[in-house]
Amino acid sequence: MVKLNNHKTINDLETNFLKIDLPMLRIGDHVKIGVKIIEGSKERVQSYEGTIIAKKNSSVNTTITVRKVLQGIGVERIFLVHSPKIDSINILRSSKIRRSKLYYLRNLKGKASRLKQAFK
């Protein structure tokens, strides 16, 4: 019985840290994420732009994997969506996707790695 009570307490505590102003993120969306970076005593926002290739949902620990190609090299970064270091998330473009993970994009180059745009 104690375990159930602790689990409820943890869930109540986690709900305080959930962000409510997030857009509906889907796999295949091209997003621009503003990440807070601290350099010395200064804080600035650096943008990271790429395609969401994976998403893992688990309340506060929801993560997205964003991939971009920089000078011919693929760079992937995993973001905690509800982290205080995430300043903003903007969806620039959505794509028609039939898979839940887009890991196959790692093997494609150039025009082959483009996704078909979905118009809303």
C-alpha contacts under 8 A as a table, 3 or more apart, distances in Angstrom:
res1	aa1	res2	aa2	distance
1	M	4	L	5.45
1	M	5	N	6.68
2	V	5	N	5.21
2	V	6	N	6.29
3	K	6	N	5.15
3	K	7	H	6.13
4	L	7	H	5.12
4	L	8	K	6.29
5	N	8	K	5.17
5	N	9	T	6.26
6	N	9	T	5.00
6	N	10	I	6.16
7	H	10	I	5.13
7	H	11	N	6.26
8	K	11	N	5.12
8	K	12	D	6.20
9	T	12	D	5.10
9	T	13	L	6.18
10	I	13	L	5.06
10	I	14	E	6.13
11	N	14	E	5.07
11	N	15	T	6.28
12	D	15	T	5.39
12	D	16	N	7.11
13	L	16	N	5.71
13	L	17	F	7.60
14	E	17	F	5.53
14	E	18	L	6.89
14	E	59	S	7.96
14	E	60	V	6.33
15	T	18	L	5.32
15	T	60	V	7.54
17	F	60	V	7.02
17	F	82	H	7.11
18	L	59	S	7.61
18	L	60	V	5.97
18	L	82	H	5.84
19	K	22	L	6.45
19	K	82	H	5.69
22	L	89	I	7.18
23	P	89	I	7.31
23	P	90	N	7.48
23	P	91	I	7.61
25	L	29	D	7.06
25	L	91	I	7.78
26	R	29	D	5.82
26	R	52	I	7.34
26	R	55	K	7.80
27	I	51	T	7.95
27	I	52	I	5.30
27	I	53	I	5.73
27	I	54	A	6.19
27	I	55	K	6.87
27	I	97	I	7.23
27	I	100	S	6.66
27	I	101	K	7.21
27	I	102	L	7.70
28	G	51	T	5.88
28	G	52	I	5.27
28	G	53	I	6.10
28	G	94	S	6.27
28	G	95	S	5.25
28	G	96	K	7.26
28	G	97	I	6.35
28	G	102	L	7.62
28	G	115	L	7.54
29	D	51	T	5.64
29	D	52	I	5.61
29	D	91	I	6.57
29	D	92	L	7.44
29	D	93	R	5.76
29	D	94	S	4.38
29	D	95	S	5.94
30	H	49	E	7.27
30	H	50	G	5.48
30	H	51	T	4.33
30	H	52	I	6.46
30	H	91	I	6.07
30	H	92	L	5.52
30	H	93	R	5.05
30	H	94	S	6.21
30	H	95	S	7.99
31	V	49	E	5.67
31	V	50	G	5.67
31	V	51	T	6.17
31	V	52	I	7.24
31	V	89	I	6.78
31	V	90	N	5.55
31	V	91	I	4.50
31	V	92	L	5.43
31	V	93	R	7.15
32	K	47	S	6.33
32	K	48	Y	5.63
32	K	49	E	4.30
32	K	50	G	6.71
32	K	89	I	5.86
32	K	90	N	5.19
32	K	91	I	6.49
32	K	92	L	6.95
33	I	47	S	5.38
33	I	48	Y	5.12
33	I	49	E	6.24
33	I	86	I	7.22
33	I	87	D	7.49
33	I	88	S	5.71
33	I	89	I	4.57
33	I	90	N	6.43
34	G	45	V	5.77
34	G	46	Q	5.54
34	G	47	S	4.39
34	G	48	Y	6.44
34	G	86	I	6.04
34	G	87	D	5.09
34	G	88	S	4.91
34	G	89	I	6.39
35	V	45	V	5.35
35	V	46	Q	5.25
35	V	47	S	6.06
35	V	48	Y	7.36
35	V	85	K	5.80
35	V	86	I	4.79
35	V	87	D	5.57
35	V	88	S	7.38
36	K	43	E	6.73
36	K	44	R	5.70
36	K	45	V	4.50
36	K	46	Q	6.38
36	K	85	K	5.09
36	K	86	I	6.22
36	K	87	D	6.20
37	I	43	E	5.67
37	I	44	R	5.40
37	I	45	V	6.01
37	I	46	Q	6.82
37	I	85	K	7.64
38	I	41	S	6.94
38	I	42	K	5.82
38	I	43	E	4.44
38	I	44	R	6.50
39	E	42	K	5.35
39	E	43	E	6.17
39	E	44	R	7.89
45	V	87	D	7.31
49	E	66	V	7.93
49	E	68	K	6.83
50	G	66	V	5.61
50	G	67	R	5.16
50	G	68	K	4.53
50	G	69	V	7.97
51	T	66	V	5.28
51	T	67	R	5.23
51	T	68	K	6.44
52	I	55	K	7.47
52	I	64	I	6.54
52	I	65	T	5.67
52	I	66	V	4.46
52	I	67	R	6.40
53	I	64	I	7.65
53	I	65	T	5.76
53	I	66	V	6.00
53	I	67	R	6.65
53	I	101	K	5.69
53	I	102	L	4.68
53	I	103	Y	6.50
54	A	64	I	5.72
54	A	65	T	5.07
54	A	66	V	7.44
54	A	100	S	6.97
54	A	101	K	4.98
54	A	102	L	6.53
54	A	103	Y	7.83
55	K	62	T	7.47
55	K	63	T	5.80
55	K	64	I	4.44
55	K	65	T	6.35
55	K	101	K	7.63
56	K	62	T	5.55
56	K	63	T	5.23
56	K	64	I	6.41
57	N	61	N	7.10
57	N	62	T	4.52
57	N	63	T	6.67
58	S	61	N	5.27
58	S	62	T	5.01
59	S	62	T	5.70
60	V	81	V	7.93
60	V	82	H	6.05
61	N	80	L	6.40
61	N	81	V	7.56
61	N	82	H	7.27
62	T	80	L	5.96
62	T	81	V	5.82
62	T	82	H	7.11
63	T	78	I	6.56
63	T	79	F	5.46
63	T	80	L	4.56
63	T	81	V	5.59
64	I	78	I	5.69
64	I	79	F	5.45
64	I	80	L	6.79
64	I	81	V	6.92
65	T	76	E	6.60
65	T	77	R	5.65
65	T	78	I	4.37
65	T	79	F	6.41
66	V	76	E	5.55
66	V	77	R	5.41
66	V	78	I	6.32
66	V	79	F	7.70
67	R	74	G	6.82
67	R	75	V	5.65
67	R	76	E	4.32
67	R	77	R	6.56
68	K	74	G	5.82
68	K	75	V	5.40
68	K	76	E	6.49
69	V	72	G	5.89
69	V	73	I	5.40
69	V	74	G	4.31
69	V	75	V	5.94
70	L	73	I	5.26
70	L	74	G	6.21
70	L	75	V	6.85
74	G	106	R	7.30
80	L	83	S	5.36
80	L	86	I	7.92
81	V	86	I	7.00
82	H	86	I	7.31
83	S	86	I	5.65
84	P	87	D	7.15
86	I	89	I	7.68
91	I	94	S	7.42
93	R	117	Q	7.20
93	R	118	A	7.85
94	S	117	Q	5.89
94	S	118	A	5.42
94	S	119	F	7.32
95	S	115	L	6.03
95	S	116	K	5.46
95	S	117	Q	4.24
95	S	118	A	4.64
96	K	115	L	7.22
96	K	116	K	5.69
96	K	117	Q	5.96
96	K	118	A	5.19
97	I	100	S	7.95
97	I	115	L	7.99
99	R	102	L	6.64
102	L	105	L	5.96
103	Y	106	R	5.80
104	Y	107	N	5.78
104	Y	108	L	7.13
105	L	108	L	5.17
105	L	109	K	7.94
105	L	113	S	5.88
108	L	112	A	5.87
108	L	113	S	5.17
109	K	112	A	5.77
109	K	113	S	5.53
110	G	113	S	5.81
110	G	114	R	7.55
111	K	114	R	5.52
